[in-house]
Amino acid sequence: MKKQISIIGCGWLGFPLAKYLISNGYKIKGSTTSKGKLKKLKTNSIEGFVIRLNETEISGNYSKFLEGSSTVIINIPPGLRKHPEKNHVAKIQHLASAIEAHKVINVLYVSSTSVFEDAIDFPQIIDSTSPNATSKNAKQLIKIEQMLLNNNSFNTIILRFGGLFDETRHPAKYLSGKNNISNPEAPINLIHQEDCIHIIANLIKNNLWNVSLNAVNPYHPNKKEYYTTYCKDRNLPLPEFNTSEKSNGKIVESLKLVQLLNYSFEHSP
């Protein structure tokens, strides 16, 4: 019998992750917030469900979505930058209760390196450092991480990705042509979509639960150098940086993850 995994959020990362896991012998249930995407999921052998996490409840047939799965991957962007008033913690609390009620064994939560504070005295090298960011958004992510890790009803992996990119989606394209960009000397902390997928698959395959891990490519040039070169090489309008103020930043390392998985990053930024 195939092992079954439920993926909350089959978007930019979750959809190719689901396809990769299927190719490796897993049965996948995937959620979307759009009914129009169900056909795409079905075409790719993903059993699709329209599930919405709300602050007061979960809408959709979440019981059937969770039923029979040994692992749940929570991969939903909090959207706190655009909507800082949202209570994302409450949404994940409802989901955690449902996961607990359906006796799911394992939970992998996709978090972010934004849980670590930037500092002026970088390079501040972060690997096994405890989350310490003080922004309202980061505090919500930290609270979710702690809530899941402290739940004894299931095993948990907290996986903190740096900035996500692939061949079509890249932060340099957003910065291209912009002016007065802050923190030009700050190091970059990026990771390719395919590395994200392979890391998740390897963690599940090797049953490496109840850990918190950072996942960031070890290449850390500063923002000004890196994004200027990226745009120049692709004939994109160059970004302009504000060099009049000191830069805040951090270097996030993935030594713990590399050691656990004997992992080599496949794609440089």
Summary of the structure (lengths in Angstrom):
residues: 269
radius of gyration: 18.9
end to end distance: 38.6
largest distance: 61.1
contacts: 834
relative contact order: 0.14
helix: 34%
strand: 22%
